[in-house]
């Protein structure tokens, strides 16, 4: 199955394509850039670069994979809109994963030597004292649901289990776990979702009929009501 995947949810932009060559071996092309902004401007050129490196036409793809959040309001929107547009133009099915589950897949690869059965927790700083968090059982590969929580609430979910916590919110969560008498180790504070990991997940995901962003909090900026028009109304 030939897959194009991309992510723009958090502090990076990435695109990757995974395909089989004539002999049956898997090949991959990928791009990844840490970026504070400009996700929309970089994504489509990045997609063109990996498709060009793979020498694949879009008609040779079997599906498109995208992260749908949580993340920044703008970043999530960019990725979902791009996937919708590409699917509409090509007729390809789309599969989706949370940004946190893609981070968990990447962390599992980076920490493979430490796969000792500890709970894996992905914790991303969501600002204002909150954390985007999701818990994963390494042994069974089962995931919980992404949630927006205070560090103490994440610690309560971890409970007495030993855990590895990854992501930009790992230190805050580990401090809360320690305060509650638990055991957690902070690792990979700079971890971001990577489209390469999503290409590996994509074959096991079911296509979605309606692609929707996963927002766990409302946008920080809201349009103001036009008070002058309100006053002028009869």
CORNORUR-V63950 format. One record per pair of residues at least 12 apart in sequence whose C-alpha atoms are under 10 Angstrom apart, sorted by the first residue. I is the first residue (numbers start at 1). J is the second residue. Records with the same first field share a line. If there is no record, write none. Layout:
I = J ; J
This chain:
1 = 18 ; 19 ; 20 ; 26 ; 60 ; 61 ; 62 ; 63 ; 199 ; 202 ; 203
2 = 17 ; 18 ; 19 ; 20 ; 21 ; 26 ; 27 ; 28 ; 56 ; 58 ; 60 ; 61 ; 62 ; 63 ; 64 ; 199 ; 202 ; 203
3 = 16 ; 17 ; 18 ; 19 ; 20 ; 28 ; 58 ; 60 ; 61 ; 62 ; 63 ; 64 ; 65 ; 94 ; 95 ; 198 ; 199 ; 200 ; 202 ; 203
4 = 16 ; 17 ; 18 ; 19 ; 28 ; 29 ; 30 ; 47 ; 50 ; 51 ; 58 ; 61 ; 62 ; 63 ; 64 ; 65 ; 66 ; 83 ; 94 ; 195 ; 196 ; 198 ; 199 ; 202
5 = 17 ; 18 ; 30 ; 47 ; 63 ; 64 ; 65 ; 66 ; 67 ; 79 ; 83 ; 94 ; 95 ; 96 ; 194 ; 195 ; 196 ; 197 ; 198 ; 199 ; 200 ; 201 ; 202
6 = 30 ; 31 ; 32 ; 43 ; 44 ; 46 ; 47 ; 64 ; 65 ; 66 ; 67 ; 79 ; 80 ; 82 ; 83 ; 193 ; 194 ; 195 ; 196 ; 197 ; 198 ; 199
7 = 32 ; 39 ; 43 ; 65 ; 66 ; 67 ; 68 ; 69 ; 75 ; 76 ; 78 ; 79 ; 80 ; 97 ; 98 ; 99 ; 102 ; 192 ; 193 ; 194 ; 195 ; 196 ; 198
8 = 35 ; 37 ; 38 ; 39 ; 40 ; 42 ; 43 ; 66 ; 67 ; 68 ; 69 ; 71 ; 72 ; 74 ; 75 ; 76 ; 77 ; 78 ; 79 ; 80 ; 99 ; 192 ; 193 ; 194 ; 195
9 = 39 ; 66 ; 67 ; 68 ; 69 ; 70 ; 71 ; 72 ; 73 ; 74 ; 75 ; 76 ; 77 ; 78 ; 79 ; 80 ; 98 ; 99 ; 100 ; 192 ; 193
10 = 34 ; 35 ; 36 ; 37 ; 39 ; 69 ; 70 ; 71 ; 72 ; 73 ; 74 ; 75 ; 76 ; 99 ; 124 ; 126 ; 192 ; 193
11 = 33 ; 34 ; 35 ; 36 ; 37 ; 39 ; 71 ; 72 ; 75 ; 190 ; 191 ; 192 ; 193
12 = 32 ; 33 ; 34 ; 35 ; 36 ; 37 ; 38 ; 39 ; 75 ; 191 ; 192 ; 193 ; 194
13 = 31 ; 32 ; 33 ; 34 ; 35 ; 36 ; 37 ; 38 ; 39 ; 40 ; 42 ; 43 ; 46 ; 75 ; 79 ; 192 ; 193 ; 194 ; 195
14 = 30 ; 31 ; 32 ; 33 ; 34 ; 35 ; 39 ; 42 ; 43 ; 46 ; 47 ; 192 ; 193 ; 194 ; 195 ; 196
15 = 29 ; 30 ; 31 ; 32 ; 33 ; 43 ; 44 ; 45 ; 46 ; 47 ; 48 ; 49 ; 50 ; 51 ; 65 ; 66 ; 194 ; 195 ; 196 ; 198 ; 199
16 = 28 ; 29 ; 30 ; 31 ; 32 ; 46 ; 47 ; 49 ; 50 ; 51 ; 54 ; 65 ; 194 ; 195 ; 196 ; 197 ; 198 ; 199
17 = 29 ; 30 ; 31 ; 47 ; 50 ; 51 ; 53 ; 54 ; 56 ; 61 ; 64 ; 65 ; 195 ; 196 ; 198 ; 199 ; 200
18 = 30 ; 50 ; 51 ; 54 ; 61 ; 196 ; 198 ; 199 ; 200 ; 202
19 = 54 ; 56 ; 60 ; 61 ; 62 ; 199
21 = 54
27 = 54
28 = 50 ; 51 ; 53 ; 54 ; 196 ; 199
29 = 49 ; 50 ; 51 ; 52 ; 53 ; 54 ; 196
30 = 46 ; 47 ; 49 ; 50 ; 51 ; 53 ; 54 ; 194 ; 195 ; 196
31 = 43 ; 46 ; 47 ; 49 ; 50 ; 194 ; 195 ; 196
32 = 46 ; 192 ; 193 ; 194 ; 195 ; 196
33 = 46 ; 192 ; 194
34 = 190 ; 192
37 = 74 ; 75
38 = 74 ; 75
39 = 74 ; 75 ; 76 ; 78 ; 79
40 = 74 ; 75 ; 77 ; 78 ; 79 ; 81 ; 82
41 = 78
43 = 78 ; 79 ; 82
44 = 79 ; 82
58 = 86 ; 89 ; 90 ; 92
59 = 90 ; 91 ; 92
61 = 90 ; 92 ; 93
62 = 91 ; 92 ; 93 ; 94 ; 203
63 = 87 ; 90 ; 91 ; 92 ; 93 ; 94 ; 95 ; 199 ; 202 ; 203 ; 207
64 = 83 ; 84 ; 86 ; 87 ; 90 ; 92 ; 93 ; 94 ; 95 ; 96 ; 199 ; 202 ; 207
65 = 79 ; 80 ; 83 ; 93 ; 94 ; 95 ; 96 ; 97 ; 195 ; 198 ; 199 ; 201 ; 202 ; 203 ; 205 ; 207
66 = 79 ; 80 ; 82 ; 83 ; 84 ; 94 ; 95 ; 96 ; 97 ; 98 ; 99 ; 102 ; 195 ; 198 ; 199 ; 202 ; 211
67 = 79 ; 80 ; 83 ; 95 ; 96 ; 97 ; 98 ; 99 ; 100 ; 101 ; 102 ; 193 ; 194 ; 195 ; 198 ; 213 ; 214
68 = 80 ; 81 ; 83 ; 95 ; 96 ; 97 ; 98 ; 99 ; 100 ; 211 ; 212 ; 213 ; 214 ; 215
69 = 96 ; 97 ; 98 ; 99 ; 100 ; 101 ; 132 ; 146 ; 212 ; 213 ; 214 ; 215 ; 216
70 = 98 ; 99 ; 100 ; 124 ; 126 ; 132 ; 133 ; 146 ; 147 ; 148 ; 213 ; 214 ; 215 ; 216 ; 217
71 = 98 ; 99 ; 100 ; 124 ; 125 ; 126 ; 132 ; 213 ; 214 ; 215 ; 216 ; 217
72 = 126 ; 215 ; 216 ; 217 ; 219 ; 220
73 = 213 ; 214 ; 215 ; 216 ; 217 ; 218 ; 219 ; 220 ; 221
74 = 219
76 = 99 ; 212 ; 213 ; 214 ; 215
77 = 212 ; 213 ; 214 ; 215
78 = 213
79 = 213
80 = 96 ; 211 ; 212 ; 213 ; 214
81 = 211 ; 212 ; 213
83 = 95 ; 96 ; 211
84 = 210 ; 211 ; 212
92 = 207
93 = 206 ; 207 ; 208 ; 209
94 = 202 ; 205 ; 206 ; 207 ; 208 ; 209 ; 210 ; 211
95 = 198 ; 201 ; 202 ; 203 ; 204 ; 205 ; 206 ; 207 ; 208 ; 209 ; 211
96 = 198 ; 201 ; 202 ; 205 ; 206 ; 207 ; 208 ; 211 ; 212 ; 213
97 = 198 ; 201 ; 202 ; 205 ; 214
98 = 134 ; 145 ; 146 ; 193 ; 198 ; 213 ; 214
99 = 122 ; 132 ; 134 ; 146 ; 192 ; 193 ; 194 ; 195 ; 198 ; 214
100 = 121 ; 122 ; 123 ; 124 ; 132 ; 133 ; 134 ; 135 ; 136 ; 143 ; 145 ; 146 ; 147 ; 167 ; 192 ; 193
101 = 121 ; 122 ; 133 ; 134 ; 135 ; 136 ; 143 ; 144 ; 145 ; 146 ; 193 ; 197 ; 198 ; 201
102 = 122 ; 192 ; 193 ; 194 ; 195 ; 196 ; 197 ; 198 ; 199 ; 200 ; 201
103 = 121 ; 122 ; 123 ; 124 ; 166 ; 167 ; 191 ; 192 ; 193 ; 194 ; 195 ; 197 ; 198
104 = 120 ; 121 ; 122 ; 123 ; 134 ; 135 ; 136 ; 138 ; 141 ; 143 ; 165 ; 166 ; 167 ; 191 ; 192 ; 193 ; 197
105 = 136 ; 141 ; 193 ; 194 ; 196 ; 197 ; 198 ; 200 ; 201
106 = 191 ; 192 ; 193 ; 194 ; 195 ; 196 ; 197 ; 198
107 = 120 ; 121 ; 122 ; 164 ; 165 ; 166 ; 167 ; 187 ; 188 ; 191 ; 192 ; 193 ; 197
108 = 120 ; 138
109 = 197
110 = 188
111 = 164 ; 187 ; 188
114 = 164
115 = 138 ; 139 ; 164
116 = 138 ; 139
117 = 137 ; 138 ; 139 ; 140 ; 162 ; 163 ; 164
118 = 136 ; 137 ; 138 ; 139 ; 161 ; 162 ; 163 ; 164 ; 165 ; 184 ; 185
119 = 135 ; 136 ; 137 ; 138 ; 139 ; 158 ; 161 ; 162 ; 163 ; 164 ; 165 ; 184
120 = 134 ; 135 ; 136 ; 137 ; 138 ; 139 ; 141 ; 143 ; 158 ; 162 ; 163 ; 164 ; 165 ; 166 ; 184 ; 185
121 = 133 ; 134 ; 135 ; 136 ; 137 ; 138 ; 143 ; 144 ; 154 ; 158 ; 163 ; 164 ; 165 ; 166 ; 167 ; 170 ; 173 ; 184 ; 185 ; 186
122 = 134 ; 135 ; 136 ; 146 ; 164 ; 165 ; 166 ; 167 ; 168 ; 169 ; 170 ; 173 ; 187 ; 188 ; 191
123 = 135 ; 146 ; 147 ; 148 ; 149 ; 151 ; 154 ; 165 ; 166 ; 167 ; 168 ; 169 ; 170 ; 171 ; 172 ; 173 ; 174 ; 186 ; 189 ; 191
124 = 148 ; 165 ; 166 ; 167 ; 168 ; 169 ; 170 ; 172 ; 173 ; 189 ; 190 ; 191 ; 192
125 = 148 ; 150 ; 151 ; 167 ; 168 ; 169 ; 170 ; 171 ; 172 ; 173
126 = 148 ; 149 ; 150 ; 168 ; 169 ; 216 ; 217
127 = 169
128 = 150
129 = 149 ; 150 ; 151 ; 169 ; 172
130 = 147 ; 148 ; 149 ; 150 ; 151 ; 152 ; 153 ; 154 ; 169 ; 172
131 = 147 ; 148 ; 149 ; 150 ; 151 ; 152 ; 153 ; 154 ; 168 ; 169 ; 170 ; 172 ; 173
132 = 146 ; 147 ; 148 ; 149 ; 150 ; 151 ; 154 ; 167 ; 168 ; 169 ; 216 ; 217
133 = 145 ; 146 ; 147 ; 148 ; 149 ; 150 ; 151 ; 153 ; 154 ; 165 ; 166 ; 167 ; 169 ; 170 ; 173
134 = 146 ; 147 ; 148 ; 149 ; 154 ; 157 ; 165
135 = 147 ; 154 ; 157 ; 158 ; 163 ; 165
136 = 163
137 = 163
146 = 214 ; 216
147 = 215 ; 216 ; 217
148 = 215 ; 216 ; 217
149 = 216
150 = 172 ; 173 ; 176
151 = 169 ; 170 ; 171 ; 172 ; 173 ; 174 ; 175 ; 176 ; 177
152 = 172 ; 173 ; 174 ; 175 ; 176 ; 177 ; 179 ; 180
153 = 173 ; 176 ; 177
154 = 172 ; 173 ; 174 ; 176 ; 177
155 = 172 ; 173 ; 174 ; 175 ; 176 ; 177 ; 178 ; 179 ; 180 ; 181 ; 182 ; 183 ; 184
156 = 176 ; 177 ; 180 ; 182
157 = 177
158 = 173 ; 177 ; 182 ; 183 ; 184
159 = 177 ; 180 ; 181 ; 182 ; 183
160 = 177 ; 180 ; 181 ; 182 ; 183 ; 184
161 = 182 ; 183 ; 184
162 = 177 ; 182 ; 183 ; 184 ; 185
163 = 177 ; 182 ; 183 ; 184 ; 185 ; 186
164 = 183 ; 184 ; 185 ; 186 ; 187 ; 188
165 = 184 ; 185 ; 186 ; 187 ; 188 ; 189
166 = 185 ; 186 ; 187 ; 188 ; 189 ; 190 ; 191 ; 192
167 = 186 ; 187 ; 188 ; 189 ; 190 ; 191 ; 192 ; 193
168 = 186 ; 187 ; 188 ; 189 ; 190 ; 191 ; 192
169 = 186 ; 189 ; 190
170 = 184 ; 185 ; 186 ; 187 ; 188 ; 189 ; 190
171 = 184 ; 185 ; 186 ; 187 ; 189
172 = 186
173 = 185 ; 186
174 = 186
